Amino acid sequence: MFSADRTKSALAITDIRLRPAKSADPTWDGATELGLAVVAHTLHIGDGKMTVVPDPVAVISLHALARRIQRGFRQDDAAVLEDLACLIPVAPAALMAGGEFRIPAGDREWAGEHPEAVAPSACCLPCD
């Protein structure tokens, strides 16, 4: 997914990508869980400078992804990517609010819980 916004003095280009991720929680005693991160990479050009800002939108554990593939009506790559795309507009607000959330996707929904409000970037660790 790609978008661009420009004004007379600035340009912002955003590209959404899937990246490997590790999730961690303080209650897991140092354990981590592998998964995928949906990350919006935004290139900002303006005021004589250029910056690239990666912003994690959502983190999906491999367990959740496997369940989606196992139980979804359509199991092809395109269907899974369509369901992941449903997270882009609403997942950050769900994480910021904290608590349980359900996000419709295809013939099912993504469901999860975060016990306290958190910025999406706090859920994702760099993957080696």
N, C-alpha and C positions, 0 to 999 in steps of 0.2 A: 504494500500500500504506500503510495507516494502522494505528497501534496506540497504545494508551494503558495506562499503568500508574499506579496510585495507592496511596498509603499514607494513614495518618491525617494526615500533615503535608506531603505532597508529591504532585505530579502531574507526569508526564512523558508528552508526546504526541509520537509520532514519525511523520513523513510521508516516504515515499520518493519522490524525483522524479528525472527525467532533466534534465540541464542541459548546455549547450554547454561544452566544455572544450578546453584546449590542453595537450598533453603535451610535456615537455621532458626532455632527458637531457644531462648534462655532456659526453658524448662526441659530441653532435650539433653542436658549435660554434655554439651559439645558435639553431639551427633549432628549430621547433616543429611539432607535428602536431595537426590538428583532430580532435575526437572528441566523444563523449558521456560525461558523468560520471553515475554512479548515486550520488545524494547522499541521506543520511538527515538530515533536519532535525528536531532534537529540541527541543521547548519544555519547559523545566524550570521549575516553579513550586513554591516552598517556601522556608522560612526568611525570609519577608518579601521575597523578590526573584524576578525572572523573568529567565531567560536563554534565548537561542535558539542552538543549536550545530549548524552544518552539518558533517557528517562524510562525506567522500567514501568510498564503499564500493568502487567500481571505476571505471576509466577504459577506455573502448573506443574504439579509433581508428576513423576513418571507413572505413579500409581493411578492418578486421576486420568492421565492420558490413556493408559492401558484400559481402564474401565470404559472410557468413551469409545475406544476402538472396539472393544468386546461387545458392548451393549447398544451401540448406535445402529440405526436402520441401514445407513450407508457407511461403509468402512473404508472407502478409498481415500487417498491422500487429499484430494480436492474437498471432500466432505469434512474431513477433520480440520483442514485449514479454514474453511468457512465457519465452522463452529468456534475456532480460536479467534477469528476476526470479530465475533460477537462480543468478545471481552473488551475490545479496544475503547469503545466510547463510554463504558460504564464501570469497568473494574477499578479505576483509581478512586472514584467516589465511594465505592463499596468498601475499599480498604480504609479510606480516610474516616468513614463512619464507624468502623469496628463492628463486631458482632457477626451474626450469620448473614449470608447473602445468597441469593439465587439469581442467576443470569440466564434467560432463555437462549438456547442455541440449537438450531435445527429441530430435530424431533425430541430433544431432551433439554437439559439445562445444566450449567455449571453451578455447583453449590459448594459452599465453604464457610469457614468461620475464622474470624480473627478476633481474639478476646478483647483487644483494645484498639482504639484508632491508631493508625500508623501510616506513614508515607510509604507508597509502594517501594521506593528505593531501599527501605529498611528491611525488606523481606528477601532481598536477592544478594547473594555473595558472588564475587567473581569465580568463575569455574576455571580450574587449572587446565 
